[in-house]
């Protein structure tokens, strides 16, 4: 404080005294400044060593002090700090008391002399702080020149202090926003800075602040703290938290009751299943010694003490107060030194387990009963479908299938798409000794070749990318003791035909990715709409497999070759969809006539689809020709209007005439080349091309006729 500068009373004079009095006083007391005070001792001004000259001209020694005293001084209290006085805009500081009486006079020189030891101490103290700090500290002046560079900054930047001080910031380190502080004057906190080194990356956080003097930014200081360890610990803490959450979730999701006790026997955690089994509340258990549960009659003895004593798992069997039989197992949990720090008690309710096992047993029995009933109903349904025929051709086929059902011979069902190959296959199964076993169908043409092998033979764990971890049985294993229908057998790839032949010969399969053979007892039925004999000649189907499959060939005639079955099938499908939708329909005689005339390319499946469509879409009870699809209405129109050629013509002209009549008739009925082409069974481009050809032919014939008339 300024009071420390007051060593003795100040030298003072009155305003009426002269310069000569000041000079005499200086001779006796060599001081630099004299105070001029009034009668009450209040300071009026000061005089200094430059008093004897005014504007370079000597002043008379008789000049009154009131004329030459300096009134530009600052008065301060004795309790003002010297640092504050140093910033005052005056060379002279008058130290006055509360009454304004002069206590002492101090100059800037006096203040500097007094503050110098203090500033040296502060400087040493600041250097010690900077050197001891673990955070990097860099300061720059207003020109961006580095003025402070502590040892921690040396370690972070890998630059020596003597190489940094006095250099421009960007010549030493990568700028991190410190130069921006000189422009903005704003403090910035918490910038995250990853710094890569040859041995890894460290994470720093930076705070940057301006250095302000008299309201102006004269520099900036940046502090860089290494938070790599903190980040690592933070990540570890998050991982521990996640593991703790997962552990709690696992404990709570356990169907068994779980209780965890510390080494001192105090319960630290129980799950909901434990409270359900014991009837105790968690808040009455957690935090209390396990011995209290024993004393309360919940346990016959302390399993915690038994585990701590034996240092291994201990299992007891007892009855709970609720009357349930409980299997209780205590497991020790040891630390790195092998000391038991926890005891985990697992409680399994055997009474509930027995109940669940009985329910599972009852469920299996019920499932077997349902399967038996379903099998019986399927047999009845298949039998009904099998008997829906009155044609001799189909009756002979059914009789043959019934006979071969009694043996395990391989049957090859041959026929167009939709003739009922699958229905006959089910009939064979239902009439065979395997009817209690499964009937499984697989379409060899509907599954990609890359997947078909695993579908047929199954696969082992890890056999291919995406394979299930437990593997999967194939169709042959699933059809064990039953019947397997290989539909569209003609589409089976050659690579799989060899494996199928091996199954037929050896009754064994090997899963994809496996080496172990598995025996299968399966009756094989195959179906196709292709000529396998021709495929054998072409090399697209193995001859040995063909002979294995063609043991009992069954040729199923198309619907157009057994038209007497149309009405029985029609009645069957009407009844079927009446039961399904509750809508009854009748078909007029005209429709039946059309059905007899139609060639049925889709066979029975097409007939069934038409019946279902009429049932669900047409509001009228009686189906007449107007309700039929276009393809059938075309048959109706063409049963009365025949294509005719009059007279004897060259064959080429007659053929063009017939094509012209057919195409024009179709265009008149359906109005577009697209629909006409669809009904005629040809492409739209073919219709257009033939129309152009017919037109050109007629034009040529007209030109010839005109030429003939001119000659005549």
C-alpha positions in Angstrom: 0.0 0.0 0.0 1.0 3.7 -0.4 1.2 4.0 3.4 4.4 1.8 3.2 6.1 4.7 1.2 5.5 7.2 4.0 8.8 7.1 6.0 8.6 10.6 7.6 6.4 13.7 7.5 6.5 15.4 4.1 8.4 18.7 3.5 5.9 21.5 2.9 5.9 25.3 2.2 3.2 28.0 2.1 2.0 29.5 -1.2 3.4 32.9 -0.1 6.9 31.6 0.2 9.4 32.0 -2.7 11.5 29.9 -4.9 14.5 30.8 -2.8 12.9 29.2 0.2 12.5 26.0 -1.9 16.2 26.0 -2.9 17.3 26.5 0.7 15.0 23.6 1.8 16.5 21.3 -1.0 20.0 22.2 0.3 19.1 20.9 3.7 16.9 18.0 2.5 17.7 16.6 -0.9 14.3 15.5 -2.1 12.7 15.9 -5.4 9.2 17.2 -4.7 7.9 19.8 -2.1 4.2 20.1 -1.2 2.5 23.5 -1.1 -0.2 23.5 1.6 -2.7 26.0 3.1 -3.1 26.8 6.8 -5.1 23.7 7.5 -2.4 21.5 5.9 -4.4 20.7 2.8 -2.3 20.2 -0.4 -2.6 23.0 -3.0 0.1 22.0 -5.4 3.7 20.7 -5.7 7.0 22.0 -7.0 9.8 19.9 -8.5 13.4 20.2 -9.6 12.5 22.0 -12.9 11.2 25.0 -10.9 13.9 27.5 -11.7 13.1 27.8 -15.4 10.0 28.8 -17.2 10.0 28.3 -21.0 13.8 28.1 -20.9 14.1 31.5 -19.0 15.4 31.6 -15.4 12.8 32.5 -12.8 13.5 35.1 -10.0 14.2 33.6 -6.6 11.6 36.0 -5.2 8.8 34.5 -7.2 6.0 33.4 -5.1 5.3 29.6 -5.0 1.6 30.2 -5.7 2.6 31.4 -9.2 4.7 28.4 -10.2 3.3 25.4 -8.2 2.0 22.4 -10.3 -1.6 21.7 -9.6 -1.7 18.7 -11.9 -1.3 16.0 -9.3 -3.4 13.0 -8.2 -4.4 12.5 -4.6 -4.8 8.9 -3.2 -5.6 7.4 0.1 -2.7 5.6 2.1 -4.6 2.2 1.7 -4.4 2.3 -2.1 -2.2 -0.5 -3.5 1.0 0.5 -5.2 0.1 -1.4 -8.3 -3.1 0.8 -8.7 -1.1 4.0 -8.1 1.4 2.9 -10.8 -1.4 3.0 -13.4 -2.4 6.6 -12.5 -1.7 9.1 -15.3 0.5 11.4 -13.2 4.2 11.6 -12.2 3.3 12.7 -8.7 1.0 11.0 -6.2 -0.1 13.0 -3.2 -1.0 10.7 -0.2 -3.7 12.4 1.8 -5.9 11.3 4.7 -9.7 11.4 4.9 -9.5 15.2 5.8 -7.4 16.0 2.7 -4.3 16.6 4.8 -1.0 15.7 3.2 0.6 12.6 4.6 3.3 12.1 2.0 4.3 12.5 -1.6 5.4 9.7 -4.0 6.7 9.9 -7.5 6.7 7.2 -10.2 10.4 6.7 -9.4 9.5 5.9 -5.8 6.8 3.5 -7.0 9.1 1.8 -9.4 11.8 1.4 -6.7 9.2 -0.1 -4.4 7.6 -2.4 -6.9 10.7 -3.8 -8.5 11.4 -6.5 -5.8 7.7 -7.5 -5.9 7.6 -7.8 -9.7 10.8 -9.9 -9.6 9.1 -12.2 -7.1 6.0 -12.4 -9.2 8.0 -13.1 -12.3 9.9 -15.9 -10.6 6.6 -17.3 -9.2 4.9 -17.1 -12.6 7.9 -18.9 -14.2 7.7 -21.6 -11.6 4.0 -22.0 -12.3 4.5 -22.2 -16.0 7.3 -24.7 -15.7 5.4 -26.9 -13.2 2.1 -26.9 -15.2 1.2 -30.1 -17.0 -0.8 -28.1 -19.5 0.9 -26.5 -22.4 0.8 -22.7 -22.3 1.7 -20.5 -25.2 1.2 -16.7 -25.3 1.7 -14.2 -28.2 1.8 -10.5 -28.5 -0.4 -8.4 -30.7 1.9 -9.1 -33.7 1.6 -12.9 -33.3 5.1 -13.3 -31.9 5.5 -16.0 -29.2 6.3 -14.6 -25.8 5.6 -17.6 -23.5 6.4 -21.3 -24.2 6.4 -23.5 -21.2 8.0 -27.0 -20.9 4.6 -28.7 -21.4 4.2 -26.8 -24.6 7.6 -28.1 -25.7 6.5 -31.7 -25.0 3.2 -31.3 -26.9 4.7 -29.5 -30.0 8.1 -31.3 -29.9 9.8 -27.9 -30.3 12.3 -26.4 -27.9 11.5 -23.1 -26.1 14.5 -21.3 -27.5 13.3 -22.2 -31.0 9.9 -20.8 -30.3 10.3 -17.6 -28.3 10.4 -14.6 -30.6 9.1 -16.5 -33.6 5.8 -16.0 -35.4 3.2 -18.5 -34.1 2.7 -20.3 -37.5 6.4 -20.7 -37.9 6.5 -22.9 -34.8 3.1 -24.7 -34.4 0.0 -25.3 -36.4 -2.4 -22.5 -35.6 -5.3 -23.5 -33.4 -7.3 -20.4 -33.4 -5.0 -18.3 -31.2 -4.4 -15.7 -33.9 -8.2 -15.3 -34.3 -8.4 -14.2 -30.7 -6.3 -11.1 -31.5 -9.0 -10.1 -34.0 -12.1 -11.0 -32.1 -11.0 -10.4 -28.5 -13.3 -13.3 -27.5 -12.5 -16.1 -25.2 -12.9 -19.6 -26.6 -13.2 -22.8 -24.4 -13.1 -26.5 -25.0 -11.8 -26.9 -28.5 -10.9 -30.6 -29.0 -7.5 -31.1 -30.8 -6.4 -34.6 -31.9 -2.6 -34.6 -32.5 -1.0 -37.5 -34.3 2.5 -38.7 -33.3 4.6 -41.5 -34.7 3.5 -43.8 -31.8 -0.2 -42.8 -31.8 -2.7 -40.0 -31.4 -3.1 -37.8 -28.3 -6.2 -35.8 -27.6 -5.9 -32.2 -26.2 -8.5 -29.6 -25.2 -7.7 -26.0 -25.8 -8.8 -22.8 -24.1 -7.8 -19.4 -25.6 -8.2 -16.0 -24.1 -7.2 -12.4 -25.1 -4.7 -10.3 -23.1 -6.3 -6.9 -22.7 -4.7 -3.6 -21.5 -6.6 -0.3 -21.5 -9.4 -1.9 -23.4 -7.2 -3.0 -26.2 -6.1 -6.5 -27.1 -2.3 -6.7 -26.8 -1.9 -10.4 -27.0 -3.4 -13.8 -26.5 -2.7 -16.9 -24.4 -3.6 -20.5 -25.2 -3.7 -23.4 -22.8 -3.6 -27.0 -24.1 -4.4 -29.9 -21.7 -3.8 -33.6 -22.6 -7.1 -35.5 -22.0 -6.1 -38.7 -23.7 -6.1 -40.7 -20.5 -9.4 -39.0 -19.4 -10.9 -39.9 -22.8 -9.7 -43.5 -22.4 -11.1 -43.7 -18.8 -14.3 -42.2 -20.0 -14.7 -44.8 -22.8 -13.8 -47.6 -20.3 -16.4 -46.2 -17.9 -19.0 -46.2 -20.7 -18.1 -49.8 -21.5 -18.4 -50.8 -17.9 -21.8 -49.1 -17.7 -23.0 -50.9 -20.8 -21.7 -54.2 -19.5 -23.5 -53.5 -16.2 -26.7 -52.8 -18.1 -26.3 -56.0 -20.1 -25.6 -58.0 -16.9 -28.7 -56.6 -15.2 -30.8 -57.4 -18.3 -29.5 -60.9 -18.4 -30.2 -61.4 -14.7 -33.7 -60.0 -15.0 -34.4 -62.1 -18.1 -33.5 -65.3 -16.4 -36.4 -67.6 -15.8 -34.6 -68.9 -12.7 -34.4 -66.9 -9.5 -31.0 -65.3 -9.0 -29.6 -63.8 -5.7 -26.1 -62.3 -5.4 -24.5 -61.9 -2.0 -21.2 -60.3 -1.0 -18.4 -62.0 0.9 -19.8 -60.7 4.1 -23.1 -62.4 3.4 -25.1 -59.2 2.6 -27.5 -59.5 -0.3 -26.6 -57.0 -3.1 -29.1 -58.0 -5.9 -32.1 -60.2 -6.7 -34.1 -60.6 -9.8 -37.8 -60.6 -10.3 -38.0 -64.4 -10.8 -36.5 -64.9 -7.3 -39.2 -62.7 -5.7 -41.8 -64.6 -7.6 -40.6 -68.0 -6.4 -40.0 -67.0 -2.8 -42.8 -64.5 -2.3 -40.3 -62.0 -0.8 -40.0 -58.4 -1.8 -36.7 -57.1 -3.2 -36.6 -54.2 -0.7 -36.9 -56.7 2.2 -33.9 -58.7 0.9 -31.3 -56.4 -0.7 -28.9 -54.8 1.9 -29.7 -57.4 4.5 -27.5 -60.4 5.6 -28.5 -63.7 3.9 -28.5 -65.3 7.4 -31.7 -63.3 8.1 -33.4 -65.3 5.4 -32.3 -68.5 7.2 -33.5 -67.2 10.5 -36.8 -66.3 8.9 -37.4 -69.9 7.8 -36.9 -69.3 4.1 -33.8 -71.5 4.0 -32.8 -74.5 6.0 -29.2 -73.4 6.1 -27.0 -70.7 4.8 -25.8 -71.7 1.4 -23.6 -68.6 1.3 -21.6 -69.9 4.3 -21.4 -73.3 2.7 -19.9 -71.9 -0.5 -17.4 -69.8 1.4 -16.3 -72.8 3.4 -16.0 -75.3 0.6 -14.9 -72.7 -2.0 -16.9 -74.5 -4.7 -20.4 -74.8 -6.0 -23.0 -76.2 -3.5 -26.5 -77.5 -4.4 -29.4 -78.1 -2.0 -33.0 -79.3 -2.6 -35.7 -77.9 -0.3 -39.4 -76.9 -0.2 -40.3 -73.2 -0.2 -42.8 -71.7 2.2 -45.1 -71.5 -0.8 -44.9 -75.3 -1.1 -42.8 -75.5 -4.3 -39.8 -77.8 -4.6 -36.7 -75.6 -5.2 -33.3 -76.6 -6.6 -30.8 -74.1 -5.0 -27.2 -73.8 -6.3 -24.6 -71.5 -4.9 -21.6 -70.6 -7.2 -18.5 -68.7 -5.9 -17.1 -65.7 -7.8 -13.4 -65.1 -7.2 -11.1 -62.1 -8.0 -7.7 -62.2 -9.6 -6.1 -63.4 -6.3 -8.5 -66.3 -6.0 -10.4 -64.7 -3.2 -14.2 -65.3 -3.2 -15.8 -61.9 -3.4 -19.4 -62.9 -4.4 -21.7 -65.8 -4.2 -24.3 -66.2 -6.9 -27.3 -68.3 -5.9 -29.5 -69.8 -8.6 -33.0 -71.0 -7.6 -34.9 -73.3 -10.0 -38.6 -74.1 -9.3 -38.8 -77.8 -10.0 -42.6 -77.8 -9.4 -43.1 -75.3 -12.1 -40.6 -77.1 -14.3 -42.6 -80.4 -13.9 -45.8 -78.5 -14.7 -44.3 -77.1 -17.9 -43.0 -80.5 -18.9 -46.5 -82.0 -18.4 -48.0 -79.2 -20.4 -45.5 -79.8 -23.2 -46.3 -83.5 -23.1 -50.0 -82.8 -23.3 -49.4 -80.4 -26.1 -47.4 -83.0 -28.1 -50.2 -85.5 -27.5 -52.8 -82.9 -28.7 -50.6 -82.2 -31.7 -50.4 -85.9 -32.7 -54.2 -86.1 -32.4 -54.7 -83.1 -34.6 -52.2 -84.5 -37.1 -54.1 -87.8 -37.2 -57.4 -85.9 -37.7 -55.9 -83.7 -40.3 -54.4 -86.8 -42.1 -57.8 -88.5 -42.0 -59.5 -85.4 -43.4 -56.8 -85.1 -46.1 -57.4 -88.7 -47.0 -61.1 -88.1 -47.3 -60.6 -84.9 -49.4 -58.1 -86.6 -51.7 -60.4 -89.6 -52.1 -63.2 -87.2 -53.0 -61.0 -85.5 -55.5 -59.8 -88.8 -56.9 -63.4 -90.1 -57.5 -64.4 -86.9 -59.3 -64.3 -88.6 -62.7 -66.6 -90.6 -64.9 -64.5 -91.1 -68.0 -63.1 -94.6 -68.7 -59.8 -93.1 -69.5 -59.4 -91.5 -66.0 -61.0 -94.4 -64.2 -58.2 -96.7 -65.5 -55.6 -94.2 -64.3 -57.2 -94.1 -60.8 -57.3 -97.9 -60.7 -53.7 -98.1 -61.6 -52.7 -95.6 -59.0 -54.7 -97.5 -56.3 -52.9 -100.7 -57.2 -49.4 -99.3 -57.2 -50.1 -97.5 -53.9 -49.9 -100.9 -52.1 -46.2 -101.2 -53.0 -43.2 -98.9 -52.7 -42.3 -98.8 -56.4 -41.3 -95.4 -57.9 -44.1 -93.9 -59.9 -43.6 -91.4 -62.7 -46.7 -89.2 -63.3 -46.8 -87.8 -66.8 -49.2 -85.3 -68.1 -49.9 -81.7 -69.2 -49.9 -78.9 -66.6 -53.1 -78.9 -64.6 -54.3 -82.4 -65.3 -54.1 -83.4 -61.6 -50.7 -85.0 -61.1 -50.4 -83.8 -57.5 -53.9 -85.0 -56.7 -53.0 -88.5 -57.9 -49.8 -88.4 -56.0 -51.7 -87.6 -52.8 -54.1 -90.4 -53.6 -51.2 -92.9 -53.9 -49.9 -91.7 -50.5 -53.3 -91.8 -48.8 -53.9 -95.4 -50.1 -50.4 -96.6 -49.1 -48.9 -98.0 -45.9 -47.1 -94.7 -45.4 -50.3 -92.6 -45.1 -49.5 -91.8 -41.4 -46.1 -90.4 -42.5 -45.5 -87.0 -44.1 -46.4 -86.1 -47.7 -44.0 -83.5 -49.0 -43.9 -81.9 -52.4 -41.1 -79.9 -53.9 -41.1 -78.2 -57.3 -37.7 -78.7 -58.9 -38.2 -75.9 -61.4 -39.3 -73.3 -58.9 -36.1 -73.2 -56.8 -32.8 -71.8 -58.1 -30.1 -74.4 -58.7 -27.8 -72.8 -56.1 -30.5 -73.4 -53.4 -32.1 -76.6 -54.7 -29.3 -78.9 -53.4 -29.5 -77.6 -49.9 -33.3 -77.8 -50.0 -33.2 -81.5 -51.1 -30.4 -82.8 -49.0 -30.0 -80.2 -46.2 -26.8 -78.6 -45.0 -24.4 -78.7 -42.1 -23.3 -75.7 -39.9 -21.1 -73.3 -41.9 -21.6 -75.1 -45.2 -21.9 -71.8 -47.0 -22.4 -68.0 -46.4 -25.6 -67.4 -44.6 -26.1 -71.0 -43.5 -27.8 -71.4 -40.1 -25.6 -72.0 -37.1 -27.3 -75.4 -36.4 -27.6 -76.6 -40.0 -30.9 -77.7 -41.5 -32.4 -81.0 -42.6 -33.4 -81.4 -46.2 -36.6 -82.5 -47.9 -35.5 -86.1 -47.9 -35.0 -86.2 -44.1 -38.3 -84.4 -43.5 -40.1 -86.9 -45.7 -38.6 -89.9 -43.7 -41.2 -92.7 -43.4 -43.4 -90.8 -45.8 -43.8 -89.9 -49.5 -41.9 -87.3 -51.5 -43.3 -85.8 -54.7 -40.6 -84.4 -57.0 -42.7 -82.2 -59.2 -41.3 -80.9 -62.6 -38.6 -83.5 -62.4 -37.5 -82.6 -65.9 -36.2 -79.3 -64.6 -33.8 -80.9 -62.2 -30.2 -79.9 -63.0 -27.8 -82.6 -64.3 -25.5 -82.0 -61.3 -28.3 -83.0 -58.9 -29.6 -85.9 -61.0 -26.5 -87.9 -60.0 -27.1 -87.3 -56.3 -30.8 -88.1 -56.7 -29.9 -91.4 -58.4 -27.6 -92.3 -55.4 -30.5 -91.7 -53.0 -32.8 -93.9 -55.0 -30.1 -96.7 -55.1 -28.6 -96.5 -51.6 -31.4 -94.8 -49.6 -28.8 -92.5 -48.0 -28.1 -88.8 -48.3 -25.2 -86.5 -47.3 -25.9 -83.0 -46.3 -24.2 -80.1 -48.1 -20.9 -79.4 -46.3 -21.0 -82.7 -44.5 -19.4 -86.1 -44.7 -21.7 -88.2 -42.6 -24.3 -90.4 -44.5 -27.9 -90.4 -43.2 -30.3 -93.2 -43.9 -33.7 -92.2 -45.3 -36.8 -94.3 -45.9 -38.8 -92.4 -48.5 -41.2 -93.4 -51.2 -40.4 -91.4 -54.4 -43.1 -90.1 -56.8 -42.1 -87.9 -59.7 -44.2 -85.8 -62.0 -43.5 -84.0 -65.3 -45.2 -82.4 -68.3 -42.1 -83.0 -70.5 -41.0 -85.9 -72.6 -38.1 -87.4 -70.5 -37.3 -90.0 -73.2 -36.6 -87.1 -75.7 -34.6 -85.3 -73.0 -32.5 -88.5 -72.6 -31.8 -88.5 -76.3 -30.9 -84.8 -76.2 -28.5 -85.4 -73.3 -30.4 -83.1 -70.9 -31.6 -85.9 -68.6 -29.6 -88.9 -67.4 -30.7 -92.3 -68.8 -30.0 -94.2 -65.6 -32.1 -91.8 -63.6 -34.9 -92.0 -66.2 -35.0 -95.8 -65.8 -35.0 -95.5 -62.0 -38.0 -93.1 -62.1 -39.9 -94.8 -64.9 -40.6 -98.0 -63.0 -44.4 -97.4 -63.1 -45.3 -94.7 -65.6 -48.8 -93.2 -65.3 -49.9 -91.2 -68.3 -52.7 -88.8 -67.3 -54.9 -87.7 -70.3 -55.6 -84.0 -70.7 -59.1 -82.7 -70.1 -59.8 -82.3 -73.8 -59.4 -86.0 -74.2 -61.9 -86.9 -71.5 -64.7 -84.4 -71.9 -67.1 -86.6 -70.0 -65.3 -85.5 -66.9 -66.1 -81.8 -67.4 -69.6 -81.9 -65.9 -68.6 -83.9 -62.8 -65.6 -81.7 -62.2 -67.8 -78.6 -62.7 -70.3 -79.8 -60.1 -67.4 -80.7 -57.7 -65.9 -77.2 -58.0 -69.3 -75.5 -57.6 -69.9 -77.4 -54.4 -66.4 -76.7 -53.2 -66.7 -72.9 -53.6 -70.2 -72.9 -52.2 -68.8 -74.4 -49.0 -66.0 -71.9 -49.0 -67.8 -68.6 -49.9 -71.5 -69.5 -49.3 -72.4 -68.6 -52.9 -74.1 -71.1 -55.2 -74.0 -70.8 -59.0 -75.5 -72.7 -61.9 -74.1 -72.9 -65.4 -76.5 -72.7 -68.4 -76.7 -75.4 -71.1 -75.1 -72.9 -73.6 -72.1 -72.6 -71.2 -71.8 -76.4 -70.9 -71.8 -76.6 -74.7 -69.0 -74.1 -74.9 -67.1 -76.0 -72.2 -67.4 -79.1 -74.4 -66.1 -77.3 -77.4 -63.2 -75.6 -75.6 -59.8 -77.2 -75.9 -58.8 -76.5 -72.2 -55.0 -75.8 -72.5 -54.9 -75.3 -68.7 -56.8 -78.5 -68.1 -58.5 -79.0 -64.7 -56.7 -76.1 -63.1 -58.1 -73.8 -65.7 -61.6 -75.1 -65.2 -61.3 -74.6 -61.5 -60.0 -71.1 -61.9 -62.9 -70.2 -64.2 -65.5 -71.6 -61.7 -64.0 -69.7 -58.8 -63.9 -66.5 -60.8 -67.6 -66.8 -61.8 -68.5 -67.6 -58.2 -66.8 -64.5 -56.7 -67.2 -61.9 -59.4 -70.6 -62.5 -61.1 -73.7 -61.3 -59.3 -76.2 -63.4 -61.2 -77.0 -67.0 -60.0 -77.0 -68.5 -63.5 -73.8 -68.2 -65.5 -74.5 -67.6 -69.2 -72.1 -67.2 -72.1 -72.0 -63.4 -71.7 -70.3 -63.9 -68.3 -67.5 -66.1 -69.7 -63.9 -64.9 -70.4 -63.1 -63.7 -73.9 -61.2 -66.9 -74.8 -64.4 -68.9 -74.2 -66.7 -66.4 -75.9 -64.5 -66.7 -79.0 -65.3 -70.5 -79.0 -69.0 -69.6 -78.7 -68.8 -67.3 -81.7 -66.9 -69.7 -83.8 -69.2 -72.7 -83.2 -71.8 -71.0 -85.3 -69.7 -69.0 -87.8 -67.2 -71.2 -89.6 -64.3 -70.1 -91.7 -65.1 -71.1 -95.3 -63.4 -70.9 -98.7 -65.7 -70.9 -101.7 -64.7 -72.7 -104.9 -61.4 -74.3 -105.8 -58.5 -71.9 -105.3 -54.7 -72.2 -105.4 -53.7 -73.4 -101.9 -51.7 -70.2 -101.2 -54.7 -68.0 -102.0 -57.0 -70.2 -100.0 -54.7 -70.0 -97.0 -54.6 -66.2 -97.2 -58.4 -66.1 -97.4 -58.8 -68.2 -94.3 -56.3 -66.1 -92.4 -58.1 -62.9 -93.6 -61.4 -64.2 -92.3 -60.0 -65.3 -89.0 -58.2 -62.1 -88.3 -61.1 -59.9 -89.4 -63.6 -61.9 -87.3 -61.3 -61.5 -84.3 -60.9 -57.7 -84.9 -64.7 -57.3 -85.3 -65.3 -59.1 -82.0 -62.5 -57.6 -79.9 -61.7 -54.3 -81.6 -57.9 -54.3 -81.4 -55.0 -56.2 -82.8 -53.7 -56.9 -79.3 -56.9 -58.6 -78.1 -57.3 -60.4 -81.5 -53.7 -61.7 -81.3 -54.3 -63.0 -77.8 -57.5 -64.9 -78.8 -55.8 -66.3 -81.9 -52.8 -67.4 -79.9 -50.2 -65.5 -81.9 -48.2 -62.3 -81.4 -49.6 -58.9 -82.1 -46.7 -58.3 -84.6 -47.8 -61.4 -86.5 -51.3 -60.1 -86.8 -50.1 -56.8 -88.2 -47.7 -58.5 -90.6 -50.4 -60.8 -91.9 -52.8 -57.9 -92.4 -50.2 -56.1 -94.5 -49.6 -59.3 -96.5 -53.3 -59.8 -97.1 -53.8 -56.2 -98.2 -50.8 -56.4 -100.6 -52.2 -59.6 -102.0 -55.7 -58.0 -102.6 -54.1 -55.0 -104.2 -52.0 -57.2 -106.5 -55.1 -59.2 -107.5 -57.0 -55.9 -108.2 -54.3 -54.6 -110.4 -54.3 -57.9 -112.3 -58.0 -57.7 -112.8 -57.7 -54.1 -114.0 -55.0 -55.1 -116.5 -57.1 -57.9 -117.8 -60.1 -55.6 -118.4 -57.9 -53.1 -120.4 -56.6 -55.9 -122.6 -60.1 -57.0 -123.4 
